Amino acid sequence: MVPLRGSPYKASFNSKAKAADNTMIGGIMAKYITKELEGLNTSFAETKKNISTKDKESLKDVKTLLKIKEKTEQTLNS
């Protein structure tokens, strides 16, 4: 093994790993993608709820406006 040029990461291998988990469509990748999609769905739902002005008591409330601004910026920077 040699270091990955320009990378702070080091490659490691496990001889007991399943061969199918080393493919791009293996079980490990499927679990990772599912977890990431669930996280995105949660983030989208929270953002939608927080930026919605429909149920806000008062848009003059600074905390409400700041939360809307924060969630909008998080979405744009993601």
Kinemage of the C-alpha trace (Angstrom):
@kinemage 1
@onewidth
@group {chain A} dominant
@subgroup {mainchain}
@vectorlist {calphas} color= white
{ca met a 1} P 0.000 0.000 0.000
{ca val a 2} L 1.094 3.549 -0.725
{ca pro a 3} L -0.402 6.872 0.411
{ca leu a 4} L -3.062 8.429 -1.762
{ca arg a 5} L -1.251 11.341 -3.394
{ca gly a 6} L -2.539 14.705 -2.137
{ca ser a 7} L -5.103 13.125 0.168
{ca pro a 8} L -5.229 13.288 3.953
{ca tyr a 9} L -6.806 9.800 3.937
{ca lys a 10} L -5.090 6.460 4.014
{ca ala a 11} L -6.454 3.407 2.282
{ca ser a 12} L -7.128 0.358 4.403
{ca phe a 13} L -8.453 -3.061 3.587
{ca asn a 14} L -10.180 -5.826 5.473
{ca ser a 15} L -9.705 -9.369 4.228
{ca lys a 16} L -12.968 -10.414 5.917
{ca ala a 17} L -15.090 -7.893 3.978
{ca lys a 18} L -17.677 -9.290 1.587
{ca ala a 19} L -16.699 -9.001 -2.064
{ca ala a 20} L -20.186 -7.677 -2.925
{ca asp a 21} L -19.667 -4.717 -0.570
{ca asn a 22} L -16.768 -3.539 -2.713
{ca thr a 23} L -18.942 -2.799 -5.722
{ca met a 24} L -20.644 0.517 -6.433
{ca ile a 25} L -24.023 -1.191 -6.065
{ca gly a 26} L -23.089 -3.315 -3.063
{ca gly a 27} L -24.919 -3.439 0.256
{ca ile a 28} L -22.712 -0.877 1.978
{ca met a 29} L -23.293 1.697 -0.777
{ca ala a 30} L -27.047 1.072 -0.741
{ca lys a 31} L -27.143 1.648 3.033
{ca tyr a 32} L -25.075 4.827 2.674
{ca ile a 33} L -27.302 6.232 -0.074
{ca thr a 34} L -30.455 5.397 1.899
{ca lys a 35} L -29.057 7.139 4.991
{ca glu a 36} L -28.045 10.225 2.991
{ca leu a 37} L -31.466 10.445 1.306
{ca glu a 38} L -33.226 10.194 4.667
{ca gly a 39} L -31.024 12.995 5.982
{ca leu a 40} L -31.815 15.166 2.956
{ca asn a 41} L -35.546 14.538 3.319
{ca thr a 42} L -35.392 15.496 6.991
{ca ser a 43} L -33.403 18.626 6.187
{ca phe a 44} L -35.815 19.639 3.408
{ca ala a 45} L -38.839 19.095 5.660
{ca glu a 46} L -37.314 21.163 8.486
{ca thr a 47} L -36.287 23.919 6.086
{ca lys a 48} L -39.716 24.021 4.475
{ca lys a 49} L -41.352 24.239 7.902
{ca asn a 50} L -39.002 26.961 9.120
{ca ile a 51} L -39.152 29.180 6.052
{ca ser a 52} L -42.907 28.948 5.664
{ca thr a 53} L -44.558 32.229 6.652
{ca lys a 54} L -48.086 30.833 6.515
{ca asp a 55} L -48.383 29.825 10.172
{ca lys a 56} L -46.061 32.421 11.673
{ca glu a 57} L -47.785 34.605 14.248
{ca ser a 58} L -45.989 37.746 13.284
{ca leu a 59} L -43.419 38.462 10.643
{ca lys a 60} L -42.431 41.473 12.726
{ca asp a 61} L -40.892 39.088 15.282
{ca val a 62} L -37.117 39.314 14.784
{ca lys a 63} L -36.489 35.716 15.911
{ca thr a 64} L -38.935 34.412 13.300
{ca leu a 65} L -37.289 36.428 10.559
{ca leu a 66} L -33.814 35.349 11.633
{ca lys a 67} L -34.824 31.677 11.589
{ca ile a 68} L -36.265 32.066 8.085
{ca lys a 69} L -33.053 33.803 6.957
{ca glu a 70} L -30.834 31.152 8.572
{ca lys a 71} L -32.662 28.207 6.991
{ca thr a 72} L -32.717 29.900 3.592
{ca glu a 73} L -28.959 30.495 3.757
{ca gln a 74} L -28.307 26.904 4.867
{ca thr a 75} L -30.274 25.634 1.897
{ca leu a 76} L -28.453 27.885 -0.553
{ca asn a 77} L -25.026 26.945 0.825
{ca ser a 78} L -25.643 23.181 0.864
